[in-house]
């Protein structure tokens, strides 16, 4: 059986809209072309009896497949399905892009090709930052005080092994800081290609922007470096577990390592914004 975790499966479930019973989209595969895909990609008969224990829909057979088969073959199939998804979704929204990138990383891990990704993560986590001078970002006085207190609290929570608290605090601090930075340089943020627009094509007001949109625009405009952008999206995803139902459905259990990544993302973002990195 593959080593896919519950949260990793969730990325593919959401990206491929598997709750519908289909895989990738309603029109992506017929039974015949789905069978053909598995024969060509993995030399597997996906309609064999052993893949029927969850049910007969395409999504249920894919779930059975990743429960039974090895990491290598599951990774190969999922990576190929991601290519199909990319073909079917030529203009994905930002949330789908983030899910796609994470899903691709997972597929590569299953195939034993994750060394480069792990090295990238290790290098990022090993960065050392001097004193974080949040006041250099020129935040409003009251906001600066709140941010500083939350940052101190997040570091205390990490020492107390309270990872979920670290994640929520880090996410809220990053969003508050990026909103303030955007407000200080509104023209640059509003003129960014990644700036979110309404149906009429008008750039939305900052209070309507999501954290993901602030992250992308901050990177595009040069405020955040590429590694911070990538890991900030992971922080954003983790921060969404503030909703208990979402956490329960995903069976997400944060660890101290998860919290360390999230706090490091925040520190690196502050360092980028203050010119310390």
C-alpha positions in Angstrom: 0.0 0.0 0.0 1.1 3.6 -0.6 2.3 5.9 2.2 -0.2 8.7 1.3 -1.3 10.4 4.4 -4.9 11.6 5.0 -4.0 15.2 4.3 -2.1 14.3 1.2 -5.1 12.4 -0.1 -7.2 15.4 0.5 -5.1 17.5 -2.0 -5.9 15.0 -4.7 -9.5 14.6 -3.6 -10.1 18.4 -3.8 -8.1 19.0 -7.0 -9.7 16.1 -8.9 -13.2 16.9 -7.5 -13.4 13.2 -6.5 -16.4 13.9 -4.2 -18.5 13.8 -7.5 -17.4 10.2 -8.2 -15.4 11.3 -11.2 -11.7 11.9 -11.5 -10.4 15.3 -12.8 -13.8 16.2 -14.3 -17.1 14.7 -15.4 -16.0 14.6 -19.0 -12.4 13.7 -18.6 -12.9 10.0 -18.8 -15.4 7.4 -19.9 -15.1 3.9 -18.3 -13.2 2.8 -21.5 -10.7 5.7 -21.5 -10.2 5.5 -17.7 -9.3 1.8 -18.2 -7.0 2.7 -21.1 -5.3 5.4 -19.1 -4.4 2.9 -16.3 -3.2 0.2 -18.8 -0.9 2.6 -20.6 0.4 4.4 -17.5 0.7 1.5 -15.0 -0.1 -1.7 -16.8 -3.1 -2.0 -14.4 -6.6 -3.2 -15.0 -8.4 -0.6 -12.8 -11.7 -2.4 -13.3 -10.3 -5.6 -11.7 -12.2 -7.0 -8.7 -9.5 -6.0 -6.3 -10.2 -2.3 -6.9 -13.9 -2.6 -6.3 -14.0 -2.8 -2.5 -14.9 0.9 -2.1 -17.4 0.9 -4.9 -17.5 1.2 -8.7 -17.1 4.9 -9.5 -13.9 6.2 -11.0 -13.1 8.1 -7.8 -13.7 5.0 -5.6 -11.5 2.8 -7.8 -8.7 5.4 -7.6 -9.0 5.5 -3.8 -8.8 1.7 -3.8 -5.8 1.8 -6.1 -3.8 4.1 -3.9 -4.7 2.0 -0.8 -3.4 -1.2 -2.5 -0.5 -0.3 -4.7 3.1 0.8 -3.9 4.4 4.3 -3.6 6.2 4.2 -7.0 3.2 3.1 -9.1 0.8 5.4 -7.2 3.1 8.3 -7.7 3.4 7.6 -11.4 -0.3 7.5 -11.9 -1.0 10.6 -9.8 1.6 12.6 -11.6 0.1 11.5 -15.0 -3.4 12.5 -13.7 -2.0 15.9 -12.7 -0.8 16.4 -16.3 -4.4 15.6 -17.5 -5.7 18.1 -14.9 -3.4 20.8 -16.2 -4.7 20.2 -19.7 -8.3 20.4 -18.6 -7.7 23.5 -16.5 -5.7 26.0 -18.6 -6.6 29.0 -16.4 -6.8 27.7 -12.8 -7.6 30.0 -9.9 -4.9 30.7 -7.3 -6.2 28.1 -4.8 -6.1 25.4 -7.4 -2.6 26.4 -8.4 -1.4 26.0 -4.8 -3.2 22.6 -4.5 -1.6 21.5 -7.8 1.9 22.4 -6.7 1.5 20.5 -3.4 -0.1 17.5 -5.2 2.9 17.4 -7.6 5.3 17.5 -4.7 3.5 14.6 -3.2 3.5 12.6 -6.4 7.2 13.2 -6.7 7.8 12.1 -3.1 6.0 8.8 -3.9 8.2 8.2 -6.9 11.3 8.8 -4.7 12.1 12.1 -6.4 11.6 14.4 -3.4 15.3 14.9 -2.4 15.4 18.3 -4.0 12.2 19.3 -2.4 13.4 18.1 1.1 16.8 19.9 0.6 14.9 23.1 -0.3 12.8 22.8 2.9 15.8 22.0 5.1 17.7 25.0 3.7 14.7 27.2 4.4 14.3 26.0 7.9 18.0 26.3 8.7 18.1 30.0 7.9 18.9 32.1 11.0 17.4 35.6 11.5 18.7 38.3 13.7 16.2 40.3 15.8 13.0 40.7 13.9 12.6 44.5 13.7 8.9 44.6 12.9 8.8 48.3 13.6 10.9 48.8 10.3 7.7 47.9 8.3 6.2 51.2 9.6 3.0 49.7 10.9 0.4 51.8 12.6 1.3 52.2 16.3 -1.6 50.1 17.7 -1.2 47.5 15.0 2.6 47.3 15.7 1.9 46.6 19.4 -0.6 43.8 18.5 1.8 42.2 16.0 4.7 42.3 18.4 2.6 40.7 21.2 1.3 38.0 18.9 4.8 37.2 17.6 6.0 36.8 21.2 3.0 34.6 22.0 3.6 32.4 18.9 7.2 31.8 20.1 5.9 30.9 23.6 3.4 28.5 22.1 6.1 26.8 20.1 8.2 26.2 23.3 5.0 25.0 25.0 4.4 22.5 22.2 1.1 24.0 21.1 1.5 23.8 17.3 -2.1 24.6 16.3 -1.8 27.9 18.2 1.5 28.7 16.5 -0.1 28.1 13.1 -3.1 30.3 13.7 -1.0 33.1 15.2 1.6 33.0 12.4 -1.1 33.1 9.7 -3.0 36.0 11.3 0.3 38.0 11.8 1.3 37.5 8.2 -2.1 38.6 6.9 -2.1 41.7 9.1 1.4 42.7 8.0 0.8 42.2 4.3 -2.5 44.2 4.5 -0.6 47.1 6.1 2.3 46.8 3.5 -0.3 46.8 0.7 -2.0 49.9 2.1 1.3 51.7 2.3 2.0 51.0 -1.4 -1.5 50.7 -2.8 -0.6 51.7 -6.3 2.0 49.0 -6.8 -0.3 46.3 -5.3 -3.3 47.4 -7.3 -1.4 47.5 -10.6 0.0 44.0 -10.1 -1.1 41.3 -12.6 -2.0 39.1 -9.7 -4.3 41.7 -8.1 -7.8 40.1 -7.7 -10.6 41.7 -9.7 -14.3 41.6 -9.6 -16.6 40.6 -12.5 -16.4 44.0 -14.0 -12.6 43.8 -14.1 -12.0 46.3 -11.3 -9.4 45.5 -8.7 -11.0 44.6 -5.4 -10.6 46.6 -2.2 -7.9 45.3 0.1 -10.4 44.1 2.7 -11.7 41.7 0.1 -8.4 40.1 -0.7 -7.5 36.7 0.6 -4.2 35.9 2.3 -3.3 33.8 -0.8 -3.8 36.9 -3.0 -1.7 39.1 -0.7 1.1 36.5 -0.8 1.1 36.3 -4.6 1.1 40.0 -5.2 3.7 40.7 -2.5 6.0 38.2 -4.4 5.2 39.7 -7.8 6.0 43.2 -6.6 9.3 42.1 -5.0 8.4 42.3 -1.3 8.6 38.6 -0.7 11.1 36.1 -2.2 10.1 32.9 -4.0 10.8 30.5 -1.1 8.7 32.7 1.2 5.9 32.7 -1.3 5.9 28.9 -1.6 6.0 28.2 2.1 3.5 31.0 2.9 0.9 29.2 0.9 1.5 26.2 3.0 1.0 28.3 6.1 -2.2 29.7 4.6 -3.5 26.2 4.0 -2.7 25.1 7.6 -4.2 28.3 9.0 -7.6 27.3 7.3 -7.8 24.5 9.9 -9.0 27.2 12.3 -12.4 25.7 11.3 -12.9 22.6 13.5 -15.1 20.9 11.0 -12.5 21.3 8.3 -9.8 19.9 10.6 -12.0 16.9 11.5 -12.8 16.1 7.9 -9.1 16.2 6.9 -7.9 14.4 10.1 -5.2 17.0 10.3 -2.9 16.6 13.4 -0.3 19.4 13.4 3.2 18.6 14.8 5.9 20.7 16.2 7.7 20.5 12.9 4.6 21.9 11.2 4.6 24.8 13.6 8.3 25.4 13.1 7.8 25.7 9.4 4.9 28.2 9.9 6.9 30.3 12.3 9.9 30.3 10.1 7.7 31.4 7.2 6.6 34.4 9.2 10.2 35.2 10.3 11.5 35.0 6.7 8.6 37.2 5.5 9.4 39.9 8.1 13.1 39.6 7.1 12.2 40.1 3.4 9.9 43.1 4.2 12.6 44.8 6.4 15.5 44.1 4.0 17.3 41.8 6.4 17.6 38.8 4.0 
